[in-house]
């Protein structure tokens, strides 16, 4: 299995110095001549980089989840013979990327047990790579184009609601009771996630400076596209805030920490949440994401509007709230009142 990170300089300093040299050395040439020389320079440079090197360099700049997902995608594509990570960038640029996208979507179940969702993730990874290389090679690598034809769309919604299960109120109470027995700190983490409908990463990275005990609020920051910051303030019950203040004491830094003072990891809460779910006899596995789906479902059950829930969870659209709401589709306005 391929592992490791690429420390070799990839198209960074080399390209910048190339552009500077060209602006001085070829200032007397015509624009078309300079373009041709530049394309040739890029083309020659591309031969010295393998596709594997490029992927490792590029994915290292992404967030951990996307990095892991994309690397797994390309290793899987190589495993079934759709791609060779040993080819250089010249060879990769000559491929018909649209045909590879089509091949990803047409992979048979006899070859691999990919679901439709997995195929779409693989296709999205491939398109993202070609977009990155298109920019870095000044257009030499073409961008893979997803099909939009009705019967052969590359991307389409595979389900109306998210697959994640949600707990009802009795299951939630039982889960929290068992979790407190296992680990009181993780019990606080779970409650922080539930009240705010927060992702595990948002809660685990929470800092004490984001808490206002006087107003019983916690301020969360969400980054949209790594640029726009969105601030969400969640109000918590006083009883919970009292427990939280007792846990924190006089510390600074991260709210939830290990014995050595480090930030609690996702694997830790995934393990204790699952264990608490088993002890509470909940019929499905409890993951951190189950708590987010549970929060949306419970807020809907209590009569909160989609816009109010969006202010809590940070979802951008009511469509996403609908996707996370696990309440019965029969439980709608027609069940509550008659118009005829």
N, C-alpha and C positions, 0 to 999 in steps of 0.2 A: 504493500500500500504506500502511496506517495504521501510524505509528510514533510513538515518543515516550512520555514519562511524564506523568501528570497531577499538576501541582503544586497545583491548586486544592483547597481543603479540602472533603472529602467526608464529610458526616454525622458529623463528629467534634465539634468545638467547637460547631457549630450545634445538634446534638441535645442535648448536655450542657446548654447554656445554656437550651434550650427546656424541658428537664425541670426545671431549677431555677426558672425563671420560673413554670411551672405549679404547682409545689409551694407557691409563695407566693401567687400571684395567684388561684388557684382552690381554696385550702384550705377555703373555705366551701361549695363545691359537693359534690354527691353523687359517689360513686365512678363511677357509670355516666355522669354528665355529664362528668366529667374524662376518662374513657376516650374518649368521643365527640369531645371537643375535641382530645385528643391525636392520635387517628386522623386527624382533619381536618388538623391541623398537619403531620403526616407526609405525608399525601397531597398537600398543596399544595407541600411541599418537594421531593417526588419529581419534580415536573414540570421542575425546573430542572437535572436531571442526566441526561445521555445514558447509554445502556447502555455505550457505548464508554468513557466516562469512568470508570464504575464498575468495569468489567473491568480497566482499566489500573491503577486505584488498588488494587483487591483483589489482583491477581496480583503486584504489586510487593512484597507482604508475604510471598509464598511463596518457597520455595527456587528457585534458578535453573532447575533442570531442570523442575520443576512449572510455574513461571511461563512458560517457553518453550512447554511442551506445551499449557497451557490457552489461552494467547493464540493459538497456532496453530489450536487447535480452533475457537475462536469466529470467527476470520477465515475458516476453511474453511466453517463453517456459513453465514456471510453469503454466501460465494462461490457456494454452490449454492442460495441463496434460502430457506433455512429460518429465517433470522433477519436482522433489520436492526439494526446496531449504532448507527444514528442515532436510533432510537426513544428516548423518555424513559422513566423508571422507571414512570410511571403506565401508559403503554402496555404496557410489559413485564409489569407485574403482572396485566394483564387477559388475557394469553395463557393458553391451555390447555397447561401445561408437559408434562403427560403425553402429549398428542398429539405434541408436538415430539420427545419421547424416542422414541416409536413411529416417527415419521418418520425419525429418525436411523438406527434399526435397519433400516428398509425402503428406504433409499436404493439405487437400482439401479446396477448396474455401468456402465450407459450414461451415467449422470450423473457418476459419479466412481469411481475405482478403489480405494475403501476396502476393506480387509480387515475381517473380523469383529473382529479385535483393535482396529483403528483406530476402528471404529464404537463399540466399548465405551469407548474412551478419550474420544471425543467426548461420549458420553452421561454418563460420569462427570464430565467437566468441567462440563456443563450442570447436573447435580444439585448439584455443589459450589457453583456460582454462586447457585442458588436458595436453598440453605441459608444462605449468607452474607447474602443480601438479606432472607431471612425474619427473621433475627436483627436486622439493622440497621433494618428497617422495622416491628419489633414485630408481625410476622405478616401484614402486608399482602401481601407477595409470598409465594405458596404454594410449598412445597417440591415439586419434581418427584418423583414416586414411580415407581421402576422396576417393571416388570411381573415377576411371579413365576409367571405361568401357564406350565404345562409346555411348551407349544408356541410360546410367544412371550416367553421370558425376556429381559429386558434384558441381564443378565449371566450368563455361564456360561463354564466353562473351555474354551478353544479347543484346548489341547494338554496332554498329560500331562507333558512335559518342556520345559524352556526351549529356545528356538530356537538359542541360542548354541552354536557348535562348541567342542570341547575337543581339545587336542593330546595325543598319546601321549608316552611318555617320550623316545623318539628324536627326535620333532619338537620337544619342549621343549628338549632339549639343543642341537639344531641352531639353533633360534630364538635361544637365549641367546648362542650362539657368534657368530652374525651381528650380533646387537644390540650386543654388546660392541665390535665393529669400528666400528659406526656412532656409538655414543655410550655411553661408559663409565658416565656418570651414569644414563642411562635403563636400562642393564643392571642397575644396582643397584636402581632403582625396580621393574623387572620381578620381580626375585628377592624383593624385599620383599612384593610383591603375591602371588606364588606361594606362598611359605611360609605366609603367613597367610590366603590365600584372600580377600584384601582388595579392596574397591572402590578404584578409582583416586583418588577424592576423599579417602578415609581415608589413603592413602599420601602423596599430594601435599601434604596439609595437616599432615603429621606434623612435630612439633617435636623438636629435639634433647633437650629435657628429658624426653621420653617414652622415651628409650633408656637402658638399664642395661648398659653394656659388661661389667661384672664378672660379671653373671649371664647375659649374652648374650640379653637379652630386650628386646622393644619393647612398650610399653603403648599400646593403641588404645582410643579412646573412641567409643562409638556412641550416638547420640541416638535414642530411640524416641519418636515422636510429639512431638518437640521438648521433651520434659519429662523422661522417665526416661533417665538416663545409664547405659550398660552398659560396664564396663571389661573388655577382653580382653587378656591377656598372651600374646604369641607368643614362643616360643624359637627362636633362629636358630643355625645352625652357626657355630662359632668362626671358620672361614675367612672366611665372609661378613662377620662382625662386624669382622674385621681390615680388610677392604677398605672397609667403611663408615666405620670410624674414620679411616682414611687420607684418605678423601674429605672428611670433615667438618673435620678438623684442629682448630683452636681457635675455630671459628665458634660463634655462638649463633643462635637463631631457627629458621627452617625447615630441615629436614634436606636437602631437595633444592631447589636454587636455580639460577637462571639466572646468567649472567655479571654481571648488574647487581644480583644479590642478591635478586631477587624469586622468589616461589613459581613452580615450573614449572607450565605450563598443560596442560590435558587435550589440546589440539590438538597440542602438541609430542610427547607420548608416543604419541598415536594415529598420528601420521605415522611416527615411528621404528619403532613396533611393526609397522605395516603393511609398511614397507620391509624390515625384518628377516625377516618372514614370507615375503615374495616371494623374497628372497635365499636363504632356507632351503628354497625350493621346497615350501612347505606349501600344499596344495590349496584352502585357504579363507583368507579374510582374517583376519589377527590383529588383534583389537581389545583394548583393556584388559580388557573383560568376558570375553574368551576365557580369560584367565589365571585368573579366579575359577572358571569352569566346569572348567578343567583341574585346579585345586587340589582341588576336591571329588572329581572322577573319580579322581585319583591317590591321594588318601587312602583312598577306597573300595577301590581296587585293592590297596592295601597292608594291607587288613583292618581299618581303623579303624571303630569303631561310629558310628552316626549321632549319638549324643549327644556323642562325642568331637569329631567334625567340627564340630558346632554350637558347641562351645566355642572353636573356632578361627575359623570364618567369621562367627559371630554370628547365624546364621539362627535364627529363633524356633521353627521346627517341623521335624521329620524329613521332613515332606512336601516342604519346600523343598529339602532335601538330595537327596531322590529326584529332584526336578525338575532339579537341576543335574548329577546323576550321569549322565555320557554313556557309561558302560560298557554292554556288550551286555546286554539284558534276559535273554538265555539264560544269562549267567554268574551263576547264583544257587545256592542251597544244594543243589538237586536235581542239579546238575552235579558237585558236590564229594563227595556221599555218596549211597548207596542205602539206602533203608529197607525194601526188599522183597527 
